[in-house]
Protein backbone atom coordinates (compact mmCIF):
# COMPACT_ATOMS: atom_id res chain seq x y z
CA UNK A 1 0.00 0.00 0.00
CA UNK A 2 1.39 3.37 -0.96
CA UNK A 3 1.76 6.15 1.59
CA UNK A 4 -1.15 8.11 0.11
CA UNK A 5 -3.39 5.05 0.42
CA UNK A 6 -2.75 4.51 4.12
CA UNK A 7 -3.14 8.25 4.69
CA UNK A 8 -6.55 8.01 3.01
CA UNK A 9 -7.47 5.07 5.25
CA UNK A 10 -6.42 6.99 8.34
CA UNK A 11 -8.33 10.07 7.15
CA UNK A 12 -11.49 7.97 6.61
CA UNK A 13 -11.12 6.46 10.07
CA UNK A 14 -10.74 9.88 11.65
CA UNK A 15 -13.20 11.97 9.65
CA UNK A 16 -15.95 9.44 9.00
CA UNK A 17 -15.75 7.49 12.24
CA UNK A 18 -13.97 9.80 14.70
CA UNK A 19 -11.17 7.31 15.33
CA UNK A 20 -7.93 8.87 16.58
CA UNK A 21 -4.67 7.79 14.87
CA UNK A 22 -3.48 5.77 17.85
CA UNK A 23 -6.77 3.88 18.02
CA UNK A 24 -6.63 3.30 14.26
CA UNK A 25 -3.27 1.57 14.58
CA UNK A 26 -4.48 -0.59 17.47
CA UNK A 27 -7.40 -1.93 15.42
CA UNK A 28 -7.19 -5.45 14.08
CA UNK A 29 -7.50 -6.06 10.37
CA UNK A 30 -10.88 -7.72 11.01
CA UNK A 31 -12.10 -4.65 12.90
CA UNK A 32 -11.00 -2.32 10.10
CA UNK A 33 -12.62 -4.48 7.42
CA UNK A 34 -15.88 -4.59 9.37
CA UNK A 35 -15.78 -0.83 9.82
CA UNK A 36 -15.27 0.02 6.16
CA UNK A 37 -17.23 -2.80 4.56
CA UNK A 38 -20.30 -0.61 4.08
CA UNK A 39 -18.34 2.51 3.04
CA UNK A 40 -18.70 3.01 -0.68
CA UNK A 41 -15.41 3.51 -2.43
CA UNK A 42 -13.35 2.52 0.60
CA UNK A 43 -11.43 -0.73 0.55
CA UNK A 44 -9.80 -2.30 3.55
CA UNK A 45 -6.08 -2.98 3.19
CA UNK A 46 -4.81 -6.50 2.70
CA UNK A 47 -2.73 -8.06 5.46
CA UNK A 48 0.47 -7.25 3.54
CA UNK A 49 -0.61 -3.63 3.08
CA UNK A 50 -1.52 -3.35 6.74
CA UNK A 51 1.85 -4.76 7.80
CA UNK A 52 3.58 -2.15 5.61
CA UNK A 53 1.42 0.58 7.14
CA UNK A 54 2.24 -0.63 10.65
CA UNK A 55 5.97 -0.67 9.90
CA UNK A 56 5.76 2.90 8.63
CA UNK A 57 3.84 3.99 11.73
CA UNK A 58 6.41 2.41 14.03
CA UNK A 59 9.21 4.18 12.15
CA UNK A 60 7.41 7.51 12.49
CA UNK A 61 7.07 7.02 16.26
CA UNK A 62 10.84 6.66 16.80
CORNORNOR-V526608 format. One line per field, one symbol per residue. ss: DSSP state (a for helix, b for strand, c for the rest). phi: phi as a letter, one per 40 degrees, with the letter a starting at -180 (. if undefined). burial: # if it has 24 or more other C-alpha atoms within 12 Angstrom, else .. Layout:
# CORNORNOR-V526608
ss = ???
phi = ???
burial = ???
This chain:
# CORNORNOR-V526608
ss = ccaaaaaaaaaaaaaaacccaaaaaaccaaaaaaaaccccccccccaaaaaaaaaaaaaaac
phi = .cdcccccccccdcccbgccdccdccccccccccccdcccgbbcccdccccccccccccccc
burial = .....#..##.##..........##...#..#..#.......###....#..##........
